[in-house]
Amino acid sequence: MITPNEVKVLDINAEHYGTPPESLMEHAGKQVADFIQHSFDDPKIVVVCGLGNNGGDGFVAARYLAKTFPVELYLVGKEEKINTSIARMNFSKLKSLPVQLHDHRHLKILPESLHNATVIIDAMLGVGITGELRTPFDEIVTKINQIQNKHIISVDIPTGLGSSLSVHPETTITFHDKKPGMNEGTCGNIIIADIQIPKKAQTHVGPGELAVYYPRPKLDSHKGQNGRVLIIGGGPFTGAPALSALASLRTGADLVYVAAPEKVANVIASYSPNIIVYPLESKNQLNNDDVQQIKAKFNQTDTVLIGPGLGSNDETQHAVRSLIKETSIASKKLVIDADAIQALYNHHQLLGETPCVITPHAQEFYKLTGEKLNTDEQEIQTQIATWAKKIGVTFFLKGPIDVLSDGEMTRLNTVHNPAMTVGGTGDVLAGIISSLLAKNIAPMTAVRIAAFLNGEAGNLAFRKLSYGLTATDIIEYIPVVLNSYV
């Protein structure tokens, strides 16, 4: 089962990994045509098409079918309103073929054409449409459903699926996987057709996640509504929490706070006036005396990131465990990174039910779970997924091939470069994830977006700076990536 948004992600990632959308449309339309050619003798075909890519699939099917059979095609709308370039291209190709082309001006004769046809192809509206059908689609669907003893074939989904009125096909030829609401009662016989989406588009993250799921701010939103992040970090190190904070801001969080021990708070604040820093009661390193002070800030935040630059002494680790528990009780989204990961060793029960992302490398994963990672790539994915489900978290396992899993979905990431081993890139990644969670994005979706956003920013920096790139360079390229895909 694949949702409409995931279909969009697949389409974008397919192009990113080498298969352009015109190829997907070509394969989709040919699959429909092949089914009809192999299933019916001397069919008289009417194709009813919308103005989007679902209609484009119908145009391609009509082109193949017209080589052998009589084909009439009705465009529900004006040719100039066809809303994608690849659909327009495929409609134009029909003009040199023996296809009877009709548009919105000829819908009055559609009932007669439907009556004379033996095969009706429904390619009006696809997965991107929600809500009830509007005129004239509602009228056309009613007319199609009234036709008796005809073979009705829906392309990808029946027009109107999920609304109170939809086409009742004999067969639905759907692409790649079933869509929500598809069953024999709504779709007739369901055929899942392979349209040659590249495997990597299905297993790896790409620009699709960013383009589809990044939440664009509303015009009437105000400060704080687009994400508030609280970073608990600093002590022996000051740069790490600052990097996470700046990455969160560059990813689009409205407000980013850093809670840090008193002696380092001013140093962290000096990195940028955009960071709001809260000095803690502790002087040098986080300890239990800080827990209540930090807890009081929870009502000002959507997501808590804990770990950057904290250090690993016993007092700090004890305080981290207390804060993880308090964050769970407060139902705040949580990112556990860097030095805070080791606080969970043998303490998984502290996580509770709060949405949580953990970002270990291989050695941290071993200490967290007691299980060494396999050398086989597929086995590693199974291990990560198993532990994500067992603990109830989303993992972002960092490595040459990143593995992201919440136990239900697993994705890989190779969008990065060797120069990104420079110190601070993990802090940048944690800040990006935190910002996305603060925007109310689900954890698995957030890590998928973050993997591409962080990696692509790093790749852009690498093209300019080669092996001399730094973590701050990656941060500066985050808005460039957002501008390219959002």
Long-range contacts (C-beta under 8 A, 24 or more apart in sequence): 1-177, 1-178, 1-179, 1-180, 2-176, 2-177, 2-178, 2-179, 3-179, 3-180, 4-127, 4-128, 4-179, 4-180, 5-212, 5-213, 7-127, 7-176, 7-179, 8-128, 8-208, 8-211, 8-212, 9-206, 9-208, 9-209, 9-211, 9-212, 9-213, 10-176, 10-197, 10-201, 10-202, 10-208, 11-208, 12-206, 12-207, 12-208, 12-211, 12-212, 13-200, 13-201, 13-204, 13-205, 13-206, 13-207, 13-208, 13-209, 14-197, 14-198, 14-201, 16-201, 16-206, 16-207, 16-208, 17-198, 17-200, 17-201, 17-204, 17-206, 18-198, 19-196, 19-197, 19-198, 19-201, 21-53, 21-86, 22-86, 22-89, 23-196, 24-195, 24-196, 24-197, 25-53, 25-56, 25-57, 25-60, 25-86, 25-87, 25-90, 26-60, 27-194, 27-195, 27-196, 28-57, 28-60, 28-155, 28-156, 28-175, 28-193, 28-195, 29-56, 29-57, 29-58, 29-59, 29-60, 29-61, 29-62, 29-63, 29-64, 29-90, 30-60, 30-61, 30-64, 31-173, 31-175, 31-193, 31-194, 31-195, 32-57, 32-58, 32-60, 32-61, 32-121, 32-123, 32-153, 32-155, 32-173, 32-193, 33-60, 33-61, 33-63, 33-64, 33-65, 34-64, 35-153, 35-171, 35-173, 35-191, 35-193, 36-61, 36-65, 36-119, 36-121, 36-153, 37-64, 37-65, 37-68, 39-151, 40-118, 40-119, 40-151, 42-69, 43-69, 43-117, 43-118, 43-119, 43-151, 44-69, 44-70, 44-116, 44-117, 44-118, 44-119, 45-69, 45-70, 45-71, 45-72, 45-117, 45-118, 45-119, 45-120, 45-121, 46-71, 46-72, 46-73, 46-74, 46-110, 46-113, 46-114, 46-117, 46-119, 46-120, 46-121, 47-71, 47-72, 47-73, 47-74, 47-121, 47-123, 48-73, 48-74, 48-76, 48-110, 48-120, 48-121, 48-122, 48-123, 48-124, 48-140, 48-144, 49-73, 49-74, 49-75, 49-76, 49-123, 49-124, 50-76, 50-77, 50-123, 50-124, 50-125, 50-126, 50-137, 50-159, 51-75, 51-76, 51-77, 51-81, 51-82, 51-83, 51-87, 52-83, 52-84, 52-87, 52-125, 52-126, 52-128, 53-84, 53-86, 53-87, 53-126, 54-123, 54-124, 54-125, 54-126, 54-155, 54-156, 55-82, 55-87, 55-123, 55-124, 56-82, 56-84, 56-86, 56-87, 56-90, 56-91, 57-123, 57-126, 57-155, 57-156, 58-121, 58-123, 58-155, 59-87, 59-90, 59-91, 59-93, 59-94, 59-123, 60-90, 61-121, 61-123, 61-155, 62-94, 62-99, 62-121, 63-90, 63-93, 63-94, 63-97, 63-99, 66-94, 66-97, 66-98, 66-99, 67-97, 70-98, 71-98, 71-99, 71-100, 72-99, 72-100, 72-102, 72-113, 72-117, 73-99, 73-100, 73-101, 73-102, 74-102, 74-103, 74-106, 74-107, 74-110, 74-113, 75-101, 75-102, 75-103, 75-104, 76-104, 76-107, 76-124, 76-136, 76-137, 76-140, 77-103, 77-104, 78-103, 78-104, 79-103, 104-136, 107-136, 107-140, 110-140, 110-143, 111-143, 114-143, 114-144, 114-147, 114-150, 115-147, 117-150, 118-150, 118-151, 119-150, 119-151, 119-153, 120-144, 120-147, 120-150, 120-151, 120-152, 120-153, 121-153, 121-155, 122-152, 122-153, 122-154, 122-155, 122-158, 122-159, 122-167, 122-169, 123-154, 123-155, 124-159, 124-167, 125-159, 125-160, 126-155, 126-156, 126-157, 127-156, 127-157, 127-179, 130-162, 131-163, 132-163, 132-164, 132-165, 133-159, 133-160, 133-163, 133-165, 133-166, 138-165, 141-165, 141-166, 141-167, 152-188, 154-187, 154-188, 157-181, 157-182, 157-187, 158-186, 158-187, 161-186, 161-187, 203-411, 203-412, 204-411, 204-412, 204-413, 204-414, 205-404, 205-411, 205-412, 205-413, 205-415, 205-448, 205-449, 205-451, 205-452, 206-415, 206-452, 207-452, 207-456, 207-484, 207-485, 209-445, 209-448, 209-449, 209-452, 210-449, 210-452, 210-453, 210-481, 210-482, 210-485, 210-486, 211-485, 211-486, 213-441, 213-445, 213-448, 213-449, 214-252, 214-436, 214-449, 214-482, 214-485, 214-486, 215-439, 215-440, 215-441, 216-486, 217-252, 223-254, 223-255, 224-254, 224-255, 225-254, 226-252, 226-253, 226-254, 226-439, 227-252, 227-253, 227-254, 227-255, 227-302, 227-303, 227-435, 227-438, 227-439, 228-253, 228-254, 228-255, 228-256, 228-257, 228-300, 228-301, 228-302, 228-303, 228-438, 229-253, 229-255, 229-256, 229-257, 229-301, 229-302, 229-303, 229-304, 229-305, 229-431, 229-434, 229-435, 229-438, 230-257, 230-258, 230-259, 230-294, 230-297, 230-298, 230-300, 230-301, 230-303, 230-304, 230-305, 231-256, 231-257, 231-258, 231-259, 231-304, 231-305, 231-306, 231-308, 231-431, 231-434, 232-258, 232-259, 232-286, 232-294, 232-304, 232-305, 232-306, 232-307, 232-310, 232-320, 232-323, 232-340, 233-258, 233-259, 233-260, 233-305, 233-306, 233-307, 233-308, 233-309, 233-310, 233-338, 234-258, 234-260, 234-261, 234-264, 234-265, 234-268, 234-308, 234-309, 234-310, 235-260, 235-261, 235-264, 235-284, 235-285, 235-286, 235-309, 235-310, 235-311, 235-316, 236-284, 236-285, 236-309, 236-310, 236-311, 237-308, 237-309, 237-310, 237-311, 238-264, 238-267, 238-268, 238-271, 238-309, 239-271, 239-309, 239-424, 239-427, 240-308, 240-309, 240-338, 240-424, 240-427, 241-268, 241-308, 241-309, 241-427, 242-268, 242-271, 242-272, 242-275, 243-308, 243-424, 243-427, 243-428, 243-431, 243-471, 243-472, 243-475, 244-305, 244-308, 244-337, 244-427, 244-428, 244-430, 244-431, 244-434, 245-271, 245-272, 245-274, 245-275, 245-431, 246-271, 246-272, 246-274, 246-275, 246-431, 246-472, 246-475, 247-427, 247-428, 247-429, 247-430, 247-431, 247-432, 247-435, 247-474, 247-475, 247-478, 248-305, 248-431, 248-432, 248-434, 248-435, 248-438, 249-274, 249-275, 249-435, 250-475, 250-476, 250-478, 250-479, 251-431, 251-432, 251-435, 251-436, 251-453, 251-478, 251-482, 252-435, 252-439, 252-482, 253-434, 253-435, 253-438, 253-439, 255-300, 256-435, 257-297, 257-300, 257-301, 259-290, 259-293, 259-294, 259-297, 261-285, 261-286, 261-290, 285-310, 285-311, 285-313, 285-315, 285-316, 286-310, 286-311, 286-315, 286-316, 286-319, 286-320, 287-315, 287-316, 287-318, 287-319, 288-315, 288-318, 288-319, 288-322, 290-319, 291-319, 291-322, 291-323, 291-326, 294-323, 294-326, 295-323, 295-326, 295-330, 298-326, 298-327, 298-330, 298-332, 301-332, 301-438, 302-332, 302-333, 302-437, 302-438, 302-439, 302-440, 303-332, 303-333, 303-334, 303-335, 303-434, 303-435, 303-437, 303-438, 304-332, 304-333, 304-334, 304-335, 304-434, 305-334, 305-335, 305-337, 305-430, 305-431, 305-433, 305-434, 306-334, 306-335, 306-336, 306-337, 306-340, 307-335, 307-336, 307-337, 307-338, 307-339, 307-340, 307-341, 307-430, 308-337, 308-338, 308-339, 308-427, 308-430, 309-338, 309-339, 309-427, 310-338, 310-339, 310-340, 311-339, 312-339, 312-342, 317-342, 317-343, 318-343, 321-347, 321-350, 324-350, 324-351, 325-350, 325-352, 327-354, 328-352, 328-353, 328-354, 330-354, 333-437, 333-438, 333-443, 335-359, 335-430, 335-433, 335-434, 335-437, 337-426, 337-427, 337-430, 338-426, 338-427, 338-430, 341-367, 341-368, 342-367, 342-368, 344-368, 348-391, 351-391, 351-392, 351-393, 353-392, 355-394, 355-437, 355-442, 355-443, 356-392, 356-393, 356-394, 356-443, 357-393, 357-394, 357-395, 357-396, 357-433, 357-437, 357-443, 357-446, 357-447, 358-393, 358-394, 358-395, 358-396, 359-395, 359-396, 359-398, 359-426, 359-429, 359-430, 359-433, 360-395, 360-397, 360-398, 361-397, 361-398, 361-399, 362-397, 362-399, 365-395, 365-397, 377-401, 381-405, 381-410, 381-412, 384-410, 385-410, 393-443, 394-443, 394-444, 394-446, 394-447, 396-429, 396-433, 396-447, 396-450, 396-451, 398-426, 398-429, 402-451, 404-444, 404-447, 404-448, 404-451, 405-444, 406-443, 406-444, 408-444, 409-444, 411-448, 411-451, 413-451, 413-452, 413-455, 414-455, 415-451, 415-452, 415-455, 415-456, 415-459, 416-454, 416-455, 416-458, 416-459, 417-455, 417-458, 417-459, 417-462, 418-467, 419-458, 419-462, 419-465, 419-466, 419-467, 419-468, 419-469, 420-455, 420-458, 420-462, 420-469, 420-474, 422-469, 422-470, 422-471, 423-471, 424-470, 424-471, 424-472, 425-454, 425-458, 425-471, 425-474, 427-471, 428-454, 428-471, 428-474, 428-475, 429-454, 432-478, 453-478, 453-481, 453-482, 454-478, 456-481, 457-481
